[in-house]
Amino acid sequence: MARVVTYKFNGVTKTIPFSFSRFHDMYEAAAAAEGVDIKNFLAMEQQLELTSRGQGIVKNFRQKEFARMGFSDIAFVREEE
């Protein structure tokens, strides 16, 4: 079953194919599709994972930073057979 990610970038809805062999998560796939460099973001996210006790902090950081970059509504699309 092929995975598909949908997202909005600067108000434009886009759909891209997704593979766990190429990307860690759907946020990385969306950034790669738009050519956004997220090296600094990934370094900060890793530091947060090492120092925080709960997943809520990392998730909140990820959502806010991607919103700041112009992304919104990033989600996997379920395909019904």
Sine and cosine of phi, psi and omega as CSV:
sin_phi,cos_phi,sin_psi,cos_psi,sin_omega,cos_omega
0.00,0.00,0.83,-0.55,0.01,-1.00
-0.97,0.23,0.63,-0.78,0.05,-1.00
-0.99,-0.16,0.57,-0.82,0.00,-1.00
-0.74,-0.67,0.66,-0.75,0.04,-1.00
-0.91,-0.42,0.69,-0.73,0.10,-0.99
-0.88,-0.47,0.57,-0.82,-0.01,-1.00
-0.37,-0.93,0.26,-0.97,0.12,-0.99
-0.92,-0.38,0.74,-0.67,0.07,-1.00
-0.82,-0.58,0.91,-0.41,-0.06,-1.00
0.80,0.59,0.66,0.75,0.09,-1.00
1.00,0.06,-0.06,1.00,-0.02,-1.00
-0.96,-0.27,0.84,-0.55,0.00,-1.00
-0.98,0.19,0.73,-0.68,-0.01,-1.00
-0.71,-0.71,0.44,-0.90,0.03,-1.00
-0.78,-0.63,0.73,-0.69,-0.03,-1.00
-0.70,-0.71,0.45,-0.89,0.12,-0.99
-0.96,0.28,0.47,-0.88,-0.04,-1.00
-0.74,-0.67,0.64,-0.77,0.06,-1.00
-0.64,-0.77,0.77,-0.64,0.04,-1.00
-0.92,0.38,-0.30,0.95,0.04,-1.00
-0.96,0.28,-0.35,0.94,0.00,-1.00
-0.97,-0.24,-0.53,0.85,-0.11,-0.99
-0.75,-0.66,0.52,-0.86,0.03,-1.00
-0.96,0.29,-0.65,0.76,0.02,-1.00
-0.46,-0.89,0.05,-1.00,-0.08,-1.00
-0.93,0.37,-0.42,0.91,0.04,-1.00
-0.92,0.38,-0.68,0.74,0.05,-1.00
-0.89,0.45,-0.64,0.77,0.01,-1.00
-0.90,0.44,-0.69,0.73,0.01,-1.00
-0.91,0.42,-0.67,0.74,0.02,-1.00
-0.90,0.43,-0.67,0.75,0.02,-1.00
-0.90,0.43,-0.63,0.78,0.00,-1.00
-0.90,0.44,-0.52,0.85,-0.01,-1.00
-1.00,-0.10,-0.06,1.00,0.02,-1.00
0.97,0.26,0.44,0.90,0.00,-1.00
-1.00,0.02,0.79,-0.61,0.03,-1.00
-0.99,0.16,0.86,-0.51,-0.05,-1.00
-0.88,-0.48,0.43,0.90,0.00,-1.00
-0.86,0.50,-0.74,0.67,0.00,-1.00
-0.90,0.43,-0.63,0.77,0.03,-1.00
-0.88,0.48,-0.71,0.70,-0.02,-1.00
-0.90,0.44,-0.60,0.80,0.04,-1.00
-0.91,0.42,-0.69,0.72,0.02,-1.00
-0.92,0.39,-0.64,0.77,0.02,-1.00
-0.89,0.46,-0.65,0.76,0.03,-1.00
-0.90,0.44,-0.65,0.76,0.04,-1.00
-0.89,0.45,-0.65,0.76,0.04,-1.00
-0.90,0.44,-0.65,0.76,0.02,-1.00
-0.88,0.47,-0.60,0.80,-0.03,-1.00
-0.97,0.26,-0.51,0.86,-0.10,-0.99
-0.98,-0.21,-0.32,0.95,-0.05,-1.00
-1.00,-0.07,0.41,-0.91,-0.04,-1.00
-1.00,-0.09,-0.43,0.90,-0.06,-1.00
-0.86,-0.51,0.34,-0.94,0.01,-1.00
-0.96,0.27,-0.35,0.94,-0.06,-1.00
-0.87,0.50,-0.59,0.80,-0.02,-1.00
-0.92,0.39,-0.71,0.70,-0.02,-1.00
-0.91,0.40,-0.69,0.72,0.00,-1.00
-0.89,0.46,-0.69,0.72,0.01,-1.00
-0.89,0.45,-0.68,0.73,0.04,-1.00
-0.87,0.49,-0.72,0.70,-0.01,-1.00
-0.87,0.49,-0.74,0.67,-0.03,-1.00
-0.90,0.43,-0.68,0.73,-0.01,-1.00
-0.93,0.38,-0.66,0.75,0.00,-1.00
-0.92,0.39,-0.65,0.76,0.02,-1.00
-0.94,0.35,-0.54,0.84,0.09,-1.00
-0.91,0.42,-0.63,0.78,0.04,-1.00
-0.90,0.43,-0.55,0.83,0.02,-1.00
-0.97,0.23,-0.19,0.98,0.02,-1.00
0.94,-0.34,0.07,1.00,-0.01,-1.00
-1.00,-0.07,0.52,-0.85,0.13,-0.99
-0.41,-0.91,0.27,-0.96,0.07,-1.00
0.79,0.61,0.69,0.72,0.02,-1.00
-0.99,0.15,0.83,-0.56,-0.05,-1.00
-0.35,-0.94,0.43,-0.90,0.15,-0.99
-0.97,0.24,0.56,-0.83,0.05,-1.00
-0.98,-0.19,0.79,-0.61,0.07,-1.00
-1.00,0.04,0.78,-0.62,0.04,-1.00
-0.97,-0.25,0.85,-0.53,0.02,-1.00
-1.00,0.06,0.69,-0.73,0.02,-1.00
-0.99,-0.15,0.00,0.00,0.00,0.00
